[in-house]
Amino acid sequence: MWAAGESGLMLSAYDGVTVSARPASGAATLRALVAVDDQLAWAVGDRGTILATRDGGSTWTPQLAPMVSTLWAASFADAGRGYAVGDGGAVLRTSDAGTTWARLPVAATASLRGVAAAPSGGLVLAVGEGGTVLRSTDGGARFDRMTVPAASTLNAVRLAEDELRVVAVGAAGAVLASDDGGLTWRAESTAPADLYAVALADRGAVAVGAGGLIWRRAGAGEAWSAVPSGTTVDLTAVKLAREAPTFGWIVGGAGTVLYTTDGGAHFRPLPSALRGLLTTVEDF
């Protein structure tokens, strides 16, 4: 597990439960971490920051972004093809593992907060302010704006391994779902607080948000419900392990790190000496 946050704050837990601070990667707040394996990963954040590691996080190297405003999220289809989204409707794309990034001509001005790229093809989804949902089926050459039953900001989007099931979450507890790769959407639930992030595993999902909210759906067709978190700080990110999705982590304000060994049915705190805001967590 790796997590990052304000002022380049980073921490890791190589065994998943023993949290250690890492040297700060820079002064910019990092908003998202994305890994394609246990060695290759990227971090994006404020002032157009893009960092890459090829050694499991031991060293991080800046990559040049064609913008200086905030990048809120990133997603990689494979080790070469990746996307990052941010303020002003920015969608960046790389086809060479981040050696070069280009801004795509997207007809959107709303801040984009989340992105998901399908490994097997050209499907890319981006979400953001005002209920914005953008969809591409050709690797970002063209994005179409989808009609969705929400006007509030959408903060995150996740695409299941079948590349059909999608969940997006956002302000006012919005939970939207799609079963056709983001072509059509429905309102699936309304959580009791803003939601900032979501993770998928099998047919279930875990979302996190304001005031310590953990909002979970155990399986397909089941209702969403709250899971006790033991905290009232805002929870900003959640990740379920790729190889063992029963194991996962949540991070948030005041250096909060929670973990689960049962797919999100229960969470427990992990001791950490850090007290800064953690904004993102990833499974390396």
C-alpha positions as a printed NumPy array, in Angstrom:
array([[  0.   ,   0.   ,   0.   ],
       [  1.14 ,   3.526,  -0.871],
       [ -0.664,   6.73 ,   0.041],
       [  0.03 ,  10.383,  -0.706],
       [ -1.37 ,  13.793,   0.102],
       [ -0.715,  17.404,   0.937],
       [  2.684,  18.967,   0.213],
       [  3.927,  15.781,  -1.441],
       [  3.365,  13.699,   1.709],
       [  3.873,   9.97 ,   1.109],
       [  3.657,   6.822,   3.204],
       [  3.793,   3.108,   2.52 ],
       [  3.047,  -0.237,   4.146],
       [  4.985,  -3.007,   2.426],
       [  3.189,  -5.674,   4.446],
       [ -0.119,  -3.833,   4.124],
       [ -0.38 ,  -2.954,   7.819],
       [  2.908,  -1.417,   9.046],
       [  2.776,   2.234,   7.986],
       [  6.016,   4.143,   7.405],
       [  6.577,   7.713,   6.227],
       [  8.405,   8.155,   2.929],
       [ 10.469,  11.169,   1.819],
       [  8.203,  13.901,   0.438],
       [  8.059,  13.761,  -3.347],
       [  7.867,  17.563,  -3.669],
       [  5.944,  20.599,  -2.496],
       [  2.79 ,  20.043,  -4.553],
       [ -0.214,  18.247,  -3.079],
       [ -0.735,  14.91 ,  -4.808],
       [ -4.313,  14.039,  -5.757],
       [ -4.074,  10.56 ,  -7.276],
       [ -1.832,   7.483,  -7.418],
       [ -2.189,   4.81 , -10.088],
       [ -0.089,   1.645, -10.472],
       [ -0.036,  -0.96 , -13.248],
       [  2.131,  -3.444, -11.315],
       [  4.335,  -3.575,  -8.215],
       [  7.039,  -1.41 ,  -9.802],
       [  5.474,   1.036, -12.257],
       [  3.196,   3.821, -10.974],
       [  2.349,   7.497, -11.369],
       [  1.196,  10.323,  -9.098],
       [ -0.57 ,  13.49 , -10.241],
       [ -1.553,  16.637,  -8.413],
       [ -1.454,  20.397,  -8.055],
       [  0.333,  22.699, -10.506],
       [  0.265,  20.044, -13.224],
       [  2.481,  17.696, -11.227],
       [  3.094,  14.254, -12.737],
       [  5.57 ,  11.884, -11.066],
       [  6.555,   8.382, -12.133],
       [  8.268,   5.502, -10.359],
       [  9.776,   2.416, -11.964],
       [ 11.104,   0.874,  -8.769],
       [  8.044,   0.42 ,  -6.585],
       [  8.163,   3.925,  -5.121],
       [ 11.819,   4.062,  -4.054],
       [ 12.403,   6.979,  -6.427],
       [ 10.001,   9.332,  -8.182],
       [ 10.828,  11.245, -11.382],
       [  8.917,  14.324, -12.632],
       [  7.252,  14.09 , -16.029],
       [  6.411,  17.149, -18.114],
       [  2.717,  18.071, -18.25 ],
       [  1.312,  20.511, -20.846],
       [ -0.537,  22.48 , -18.125],
       [  0.108,  23.979, -14.691],
       [ -3.341,  23.671, -13.088],
       [ -4.514,  20.855, -10.82 ],
       [ -4.711,  17.283, -12.069],
       [ -7.297,  15.421,  -9.976],
       [ -7.131,  11.854, -11.263],
       [ -5.266,   9.423, -13.496],
       [ -5.873,   5.986, -14.997],
       [ -3.7  ,   3.694, -17.129],
       [ -5.037,   1.116, -19.568],
       [ -1.633,  -0.608, -19.556],
       [  2.017,   0.233, -18.904],
       [  2.142,   2.621, -21.85 ],
       [ -1.291,   4.174, -22.3  ],
       [ -2.56 ,   6.53 , -19.64 ],
       [ -4.858,   9.48 , -18.989],
       [ -4.989,  12.296, -16.454],
       [ -7.819,  14.792, -15.948],
       [ -8.093,  18.098, -14.151],
       [ -9.276,  21.677, -13.978],
       [-10.723,  23.446, -17.   ],
       [-11.881,  20.227, -18.625],
       [ -8.299,  19.068, -19.149],
       [ -7.749,  15.528, -20.428],
       [ -4.115,  14.496, -20.902],
       [ -2.984,  11.346, -22.692],
       [  0.296,   9.468, -22.932],
       [  1.148,   6.533, -25.165],
       [  4.737,   6.1  , -23.969],
       [  4.428,   5.591, -20.191],
       [  4.472,   9.323, -19.553],
       [  7.622,  10.254, -21.433],
       [  5.347,  12.679, -23.277],
       [  1.867,  13.927, -22.393],
       [ -0.525,  15.756, -24.731],
       [ -3.718,  17.635, -23.963],
       [ -6.672,  16.303, -25.916],
       [ -9.157,  18.667, -27.618],
       [-12.113,  18.015, -25.323],
       [-15.142,  20.306, -25.542],
       [-15.591,  20.662, -21.79 ],
       [-14.757,  23.433, -19.35 ],
       [-15.95 ,  21.862, -16.093],
       [-13.29 ,  20.587, -13.726],
       [-12.86 ,  16.84 , -14.261],
       [-12.338,  14.893, -11.023],
       [-12.226,  11.23 , -12.036],
       [-11.146,   9.037, -14.959],
       [-11.238,   5.326, -15.791],
       [ -9.571,   3.635, -18.776],
       [-10.377,   0.106, -19.971],
       [ -7.356,  -2.195, -20.387],
       [ -8.586,  -4.029, -23.486],
       [ -9.702,  -1.245, -25.782],
       [-10.483,   2.38 , -26.336],
       [-13.084,   2.977, -23.618],
       [-12.278,   5.998, -21.425],
       [-14.679,   7.653, -18.964],
       [-14.2  ,  10.997, -17.215],
       [-16.468,  12.662, -14.632],
       [-16.553,  16.058, -12.961],
       [-18.409,  19.193, -11.972],
       [-22.074,  19.693, -12.775],
       [-22.695,  15.982, -13.292],
       [-20.316,  15.902, -16.248],
       [-19.717,  12.438, -17.709],
       [-17.529,  12.161, -20.813],
       [-17.147,   8.909, -22.753],
       [-14.702,   7.886, -25.471],
       [-14.588,   4.575, -27.321],
       [-11.468,   5.363, -29.387],
       [ -8.827,   6.021, -26.772],
       [ -9.644,   9.699, -26.366],
       [ -9.725,  10.8  , -29.992],
       [-13.319,  11.874, -29.384],
       [-15.344,  12.321, -26.202],
       [-19.148,  12.493, -26.066],
       [-21.064,  13.946, -23.134],
       [-23.437,  11.435, -21.588],
       [-26.852,  12.16 , -20.079],
       [-26.918,  11.282, -16.385],
       [-29.497,  11.645, -13.565],
       [-27.336,  14.015, -11.512],
       [-26.34 ,  17.661, -11.613],
       [-23.958,  17.639,  -8.661],
       [-20.197,  17.232,  -8.934],
       [-19.015,  13.682,  -9.573],
       [-15.702,  13.05 ,  -7.819],
       [-14.723,   9.546,  -8.919],
       [-15.523,   6.808, -11.426],
       [-14.508,   3.144, -11.504],
       [-14.844,   0.555, -14.274],
       [-15.161,  -3.149, -13.429],
       [-12.981,  -5.823, -14.999],
       [-15.795,  -6.807, -17.369],
       [-15.584,  -3.235, -18.767],
       [-19.378,  -2.968, -18.589],
       [-20.199,  -2.212, -14.956],
       [-19.376,   1.335, -13.857],
       [-19.95 ,   3.252, -10.63 ],
       [-19.515,   7.012, -10.182],
       [-19.914,   8.907,  -6.894],
       [-20.026,  12.534,  -5.904],
       [-21.485,  15.45 ,  -4.001],
       [-24.752,  15.148,  -2.087],
       [-24.131,  11.407,  -1.787],
       [-24.743,  10.7  ,  -5.477],
       [-24.14 ,   7.111,  -6.587],
       [-24.617,   6.485, -10.316],
       [-24.273,   3.126, -12.048],
       [-24.04 ,   1.794, -15.588],
       [-24.141,  -1.746, -16.965],
       [-23.099,  -0.915, -20.535],
       [-19.715,   0.762, -20.181],
       [-21.086,   4.188, -19.354],
       [-23.463,   4.533, -22.289],
       [-26.562,   4.76 , -20.088],
       [-26.738,   5.645, -16.399],
       [-29.113,   5.304, -13.473],
       [-29.213,   6.71 ,  -9.956],
       [-28.473,   3.707,  -7.737],
       [-28.275,   5.228,  -4.255],
       [-28.023,   8.439,  -2.262],
       [-25.551,   8.419,   0.598],
       [-26.031,  10.684,   3.646],
       [-22.936,  12.794,   2.848],
       [-20.653,  13.828,  -0.007],
       [-18.719,  10.932,  -1.527],
       [-15.137,  11.425,  -2.705],
       [-13.959,   8.017,  -3.946],
       [-15.116,   4.505,  -4.805],
       [-13.524,   1.063,  -5.283],
       [-14.977,  -2.019,  -6.969],
       [-14.408,  -5.713,  -6.275],
       [-16.32 ,  -8.625,  -7.761],
       [-19.953,  -7.424,  -7.666],
       [-19.525,  -5.174,  -4.652],
       [-18.341,  -1.605,  -4.088],
       [-17.02 ,   0.608,  -1.3  ],
       [-17.309,   4.41 ,  -1.37 ],
       [-15.982,   6.932,   1.16 ],
       [-16.796,  10.508,   1.989],
       [-17.349,  13.372,   4.381],
       [-17.505,  12.932,   8.14 ],
       [-16.013,   9.443,   8.161],
       [-18.677,   7.943,   5.891],
       [-18.092,   4.464,   4.444],
       [-20.906,   3.528,   2.05 ],
       [-20.899,  -0.084,   0.834],
       [-22.742,  -2.438,  -1.474],
       [-21.856,  -6.031,  -0.621],
       [-22.931,  -7.531,  -3.948],
       [-24.964,  -7.151,  -7.12 ],
       [-28.562,  -6.179,  -6.453],
       [-27.94 ,  -5.495,  -2.762],
       [-28.715,  -2.178,  -1.104],
       [-26.016,   0.303,  -0.153],
       [-25.525,   0.86 ,   3.572],
       [-23.15 ,   2.555,   5.987],
       [-20.21 ,   0.719,   7.548],
       [-18.861,   2.013,  10.887],
       [-15.533,   3.785,  10.398],
       [-14.707,   4.832,  13.954],
       [-13.812,   8.347,  12.813],
       [-15.48 ,  11.637,  11.871],
       [-12.686,  12.984,   9.665],
       [-13.284,  13.185,   5.931],
       [-12.285,   9.999,   4.117],
       [-10.855,  10.837,   0.718],
       [ -9.728,   7.624,  -1.005],
       [-10.294,   3.863,  -0.965],
       [ -8.501,   0.972,  -2.657],
       [ -9.157,  -2.777,  -2.684],
       [ -6.116,  -4.905,  -3.517],
       [ -5.902,  -6.146,  -7.11 ],
       [ -4.812,  -9.692,  -6.332],
       [ -6.739, -10.082,  -3.064],
       [ -9.776,  -7.759,  -3.083],
       [-10.864,  -8.819,   0.397],
       [ -7.949,  -6.679,   1.577],
       [ -8.06 ,  -2.89 ,   1.203],
       [ -7.359,   0.546,   2.636],
       [ -9.025,   3.903,   3.203],
       [ -7.19 ,   7.183,   3.849],
       [ -8.285,  10.676,   4.822],
       [ -7.718,  13.683,   7.036],
       [ -5.339,  13.843,   9.99 ],
       [ -3.218,  11.012,   8.583],
       [ -6.076,   8.512,   8.899],
       [ -5.421,   5.04 ,   7.501],
       [ -8.014,   2.249,   7.817],
       [ -7.8  ,  -1.294,   6.516],
       [-10.098,  -4.239,   5.848],
       [ -9.538,  -7.961,   5.446],
       [-13.131,  -8.86 ,   4.555],
       [-13.854,  -6.784,   1.45 ],
       [-15.042,  -3.716,   3.34 ],
       [-17.51 ,  -5.27 ,   5.762],
       [-15.335,  -4.007,   8.628],
       [-12.476,  -1.51 ,   8.868],
       [ -9.829,  -1.015,  11.545],
       [ -7.327,   1.837,  12.009],
       [ -3.632,   1.467,  11.264],
       [ -1.215,   3.305,  13.568],
       [  0.532,   6.212,  11.847],
       [  2.629,   9.086,  13.157],
       [  1.554,  11.28 ,  10.229],
       [ -1.153,  13.885,  10.753],
       [ -1.392,  15.517,   7.335],
       [ -4.214,  15.141,   4.823],
       [ -3.961,  11.964,   2.752],
       [ -5.779,  12.268,  -0.574],
       [ -5.042,   9.026,  -2.424],
       [ -4.151,   5.369,  -1.8  ],
       [ -2.959,   2.647,  -4.179],
       [ -2.031,  -1.037,  -4.211],
       [  1.496,  -1.499,  -5.66 ]])
